[in-house]
Amino acid sequence: MKIHDVLIVGAGLAGMRAALAAPPMLDVAILSKVHPVRSHSVAAQGGINAALGENDSWEAHAFDTAKGGLYLGDQDAIEAMCREAPGEILELERMGVIFSRDERGRIAQRPFGGAGFPRTCYAADRTGHAILHAMYEQILKRHIAVYEEWYVTSLIVEDGVCRGVVAWDVLHGGLHAIGAKAVILATGGSGRVFLTSTNAVINTGDGMALAYRIGAPLEDMEFVQFHPTTLKNTGILITEGARGEGGYLLNTLGERFMKDYAPEQMELATRSTVSLAIGKEILEGRGVDGCVLLDLRHLGRQRIMERLPQIRELAIEFAGVDPIESPIPVRPGAHYQMGGVRTDQWGETEVPGLYAAGECACVSVHGANRLGGNSLLETIVFGRRAGQRASEYVRQVPPRAVSDGTLKTEEARIARLIMNPGPERAWQIRDELGKTLSQNLGIFRTKQSMTHALDCVQALKKRAARVMLQDHGKIFNSDLIHALELDSLLDIAETIAAGGIAREESRGAHYRSDFPNRDDGKWLKHTVAYQTSEGPRLDYAPVTITHFQPK
Ligand SMILES: Cc1cc2nc3c(=O)[nH]c(=O)nc-3n(C[C@H](O)[C@H](O)[C@H](O)COP(=O)(O)OP(=O)(O)OC[C@H]3O[C@@H](n4cnc5c(N)ncnc54)[C@H](O)[C@@H]3O)c2cc1C
């Protein structure tokens, strides 16, 4: 069996940055269920934050992040991220990322929601694409091994230490155990637990579920960000950069309704504020066919073509609307998981040998609401930190053979799944799960709606045990992968619902109509969920406050 020093699961920005942080003499490998540049990071549009401006500072960035997250973020981690951001942007530029420039030829920065300063660096509206491709070139240049189209089904744990993974070779079929002295999870988000989501179909929370199943807790899972502006019907993201460039939101009366919700910041209030405002306008009958309108017309053709070309293409292609001539119909949609595998500032989880970084981790820097542009930054800073820390750790780990116990267990599980008589189909359960969560755990939540959702999820779990496959083959069996992903989605959905029911307050993205106020006295604490056979067991952990007292 192959034993690597460091094995990274996930080839998005967090995974690639972790790989590049390891010293070249280590045996580092990346493993990904899709080709690396198809990771969801490629879809990031608006940009990445760093206090580069002469009148900006990392302290101001840290303050905005802590405040925007309603003080639920750990401020030591927030400070580390904001302090290291400018250096990371310059490093990305050295790797070859071509950022958009201002008139003076410097890296341009656009204003984003909840930020006191224009500090979002971007490459038009294709920032993730630009960074991911530049970084992949570095991976190729360094000859870092990549297991392309391999799907991890389980983590190997021996004597309480993570020692590798069991993975399915999607292209050829077959399970393999791959040993590693350290494993870094960089598996991205879980947005597909919701029906309408900006996330790629591969964002099924696998890494979170893998960690959860071996006893690493998940933190703050009830905090799911709903992006205010996703395209009507498809839920495709319309970047916050569109409002950063000056776009307005209008209701059916043609009013810029944000004046009633956030008169100073208007459309650039935090995402949770804007999403709630849009939800309220639609609920109270001032929407337009279940949406509101995002008006870019006043920006003019030239600005739209230069700064938002992809947004224009998407609006024309998927909504039949050219934003140069007409406003775009938009509504909030699930976008980002603020919670994830609980880690410290260096990506260490509670299981020795297991690290996590990027969207699958909860460091936590976003608290109850993530600021736009801070997620790409998180992947870069904490991807690097996890890579560094794991590299230090593996030097103290003696080489050791890994038993094939987990491989045998997984082989039996997959064999059962392939032969399962059914009659359930994974796509049907996935569809029902998405509908249930979108209807009951969306921007407005109550005890009743969330309890209903939890009951449904538990019933769906029982049905998932009877999923049958129509494809019994080995080669590129996407039927099998979908069934495995369904199990991840169900585990994740359960933690979102359980955490949400318990948290009797409203904070950031978690808005409860039955508890509309924030309650720092009782709830300024992290939710920590452990897996048990009866479902999630919830515990709580303190929030680290350094300089910014909750207001
Ligand atoms: C449409 C869209 C636009 C966005 N725009 C912005 C933006 O402008 N600015 C910003 O800051 N943030 C943005 N975000 C958020 C940000 O892009 C993501 O949070 C971030 O890119 C996640 O990166 P990651 O490296 O953690 O994971 P990802 O890029 O999602 O990569 C996950 C990797 O894990 C692999 N993987 C997962 N499960 C398995 C498994 N079981 N086995 C093997 N491999 C597995 C996948 O193959 C993939 O390689 C956006 C998100 C979306 C959806």
The ligand as an SDF file (V2000), in Angstrom:
LIG
                    3D

 53 58  0  0  0  0  0  0  0  0999 V2000
  -20.8390   30.4030   -7.3130 C   0  0  0  0  0  0  0  0  0  0  0  0
  -19.9460   30.7580   -6.1640 C   0  0  0  0  0  0  0  0  0  0  0  0
  -19.2640   31.9620   -6.1640 C   0  0  0  0  0  0  0  0  0  0  0  0
  -18.4400   32.3060   -5.0830 C   0  0  0  0  0  0  0  0  0  0  0  0
  -17.7850   33.5130   -5.1180 N   0  0  0  0  0  0  0  0  0  0  0  0
  -16.9470   33.8250   -4.1010 C   0  0  0  0  0  0  0  0  0  0  0  0
  -16.1810   35.0310   -4.1270 C   0  0  0  0  0  0  0  0  0  0  0  0
  -16.2220   35.8040   -5.0740 O   0  0  0  0  0  0  0  0  0  0  0  0
  -15.3820   35.3020   -3.0800 N   0  0  0  0  0  0  0  0  0  0  0  0
  -15.2640   34.4650   -1.9980 C   0  0  0  0  0  0  0  0  0  0  0  0
  -14.5090   34.7780   -1.0880 O   0  0  0  0  0  0  0  0  0  0  0  0
  -15.9580   33.3110   -1.9690 N   0  0  0  0  0  0  0  0  0  0  0  0
  -16.7890   32.9680   -2.9830 C   0  0  0  0  0  0  0  0  0  0  0  0
  -17.4850   31.7860   -2.9250 N   0  0  0  0  0  0  0  0  0  0  0  0
  -17.1590   30.8100   -1.8790 C   0  0  0  0  0  0  0  0  0  0  0  0
  -15.8240   30.1360   -2.2180 C   0  0  0  0  0  0  0  0  0  0  0  0
  -15.6790   30.0390   -3.6010 O   0  0  0  0  0  0  0  0  0  0  0  0
  -15.7250   28.7310   -1.6260 C   0  0  0  0  0  0  0  0  0  0  0  0
  -16.0420   28.7570   -0.2660 O   0  0  0  0  0  0  0  0  0  0  0  0
  -14.2840   28.2060   -1.7800 C   0  0  0  0  0  0  0  0  0  0  0  0
  -13.8520   28.3170   -3.1110 O   0  0  0  0  0  0  0  0  0  0  0  0
  -14.1790   26.7750   -1.3110 C   0  0  0  0  0  0  0  0  0  0  0  0
  -12.8950   26.2960   -1.6210 O   0  0  0  0  0  0  0  0  0  0  0  0
  -12.3840   24.9180   -1.0530 P   0  0  0  0  0  0  0  0  0  0  0  0
  -10.9840   24.7730   -1.5080 O   0  0  0  0  0  0  0  0  0  0  0  0
  -12.6400   24.8550    0.4090 O   0  0  0  0  0  0  0  0  0  0  0  0
  -13.3130   23.8180   -1.7340 O   0  0  0  0  0  0  0  0  0  0  0  0
  -13.7300   23.5420   -3.2630 P   0  0  0  0  0  0  0  0  0  0  0  0
  -13.1480   24.4930   -4.2100 O   0  0  0  0  0  0  0  0  0  0  0  0
  -15.1970   23.3660   -3.2590 O   0  0  0  0  0  0  0  0  0  0  0  0
  -13.0370   22.1410   -3.5530 O   0  0  0  0  0  0  0  0  0  0  0  0
  -13.4710   20.9550   -2.9190 C   0  0  0  0  0  0  0  0  0  0  0  0
  -12.6100   19.8050   -3.4080 C   0  0  0  0  0  0  0  0  0  0  0  0
  -12.8730   18.6430   -2.6360 O   0  0  0  0  0  0  0  0  0  0  0  0
  -12.9940   17.5220   -3.4880 C   0  0  0  0  0  0  0  0  0  0  0  0
  -13.8410   16.5330   -2.8010 N   0  0  0  0  0  0  0  0  0  0  0  0
  -14.9910   16.7340   -2.1320 C   0  0  0  0  0  0  0  0  0  0  0  0
  -15.4610   15.5760   -1.6300 N   0  0  0  0  0  0  0  0  0  0  0  0
  -14.5810   14.6190   -1.9830 C   0  0  0  0  0  0  0  0  0  0  0  0
  -14.5030   13.2140   -1.7740 C   0  0  0  0  0  0  0  0  0  0  0  0
  -15.4390   12.5370   -1.0930 N   0  0  0  0  0  0  0  0  0  0  0  0
  -13.4500   12.5400   -2.2970 N   0  0  0  0  0  0  0  0  0  0  0  0
  -12.5060   13.1850   -3.0040 C   0  0  0  0  0  0  0  0  0  0  0  0
  -12.5300   14.5220   -3.2350 N   0  0  0  0  0  0  0  0  0  0  0  0
  -13.5500   15.2210   -2.7290 C   0  0  0  0  0  0  0  0  0  0  0  0
  -13.5850   18.0790   -4.7560 C   0  0  0  0  0  0  0  0  0  0  0  0
  -13.3190   17.2530   -5.8420 O   0  0  0  0  0  0  0  0  0  0  0  0
  -12.8600   19.4180   -4.8520 C   0  0  0  0  0  0  0  0  0  0  0  0
  -11.6030   19.2380   -5.4790 O   0  0  0  0  0  0  0  0  0  0  0  0
  -18.3090   31.4270   -3.9950 C   0  0  0  0  0  0  0  0  0  0  0  0
  -18.9720   30.2160   -4.0020 C   0  0  0  0  0  0  0  0  0  0  0  0
  -19.8060   29.8930   -5.0620 C   0  0  0  0  0  0  0  0  0  0  0  0
  -20.5510   28.5880   -4.9950 C   0  0  0  0  0  0  0  0  0  0  0  0
  1  2  1  0
  2  3  1  0
  2 52  2  0
  3  4  2  0
  4  5  1  0
  4 50  1  0
  5  6  2  0
  6  7  1  0
  6 13  1  0
  7  8  2  0
  7  9  1  0
  9 10  1  0
 10 11  2  0
 10 12  1  0
 12 13  2  0
 13 14  1  0
 14 15  1  0
 14 50  1  0
 15 16  1  0
 16 17  1  0
 16 18  1  0
 18 19  1  0
 18 20  1  0
 20 21  1  0
 20 22  1  0
 22 23  1  0
 23 24  1  0
 24 25  2  0
 24 26  1  0
 24 27  1  0
 27 28  1  0
 28 29  2  0
 28 30  1  0
 28 31  1  0
 31 32  1  0
 32 33  1  0
 33 34  1  0
 33 48  1  0
 34 35  1  0
 35 36  1  0
 35 46  1  0
 36 37  1  0
 36 45  1  0
 37 38  2  0
 38 39  1  0
 39 40  1  0
 39 45  2  0
 40 41  1  0
 40 42  2  0
 42 43  1  0
 43 44  2  0
 44 45  1  0
 46 47  1  0
 46 48  1  0
 48 49  1  0
 50 51  2  0
 51 52  1  0
 52 53  1  0
M  END
$$$$
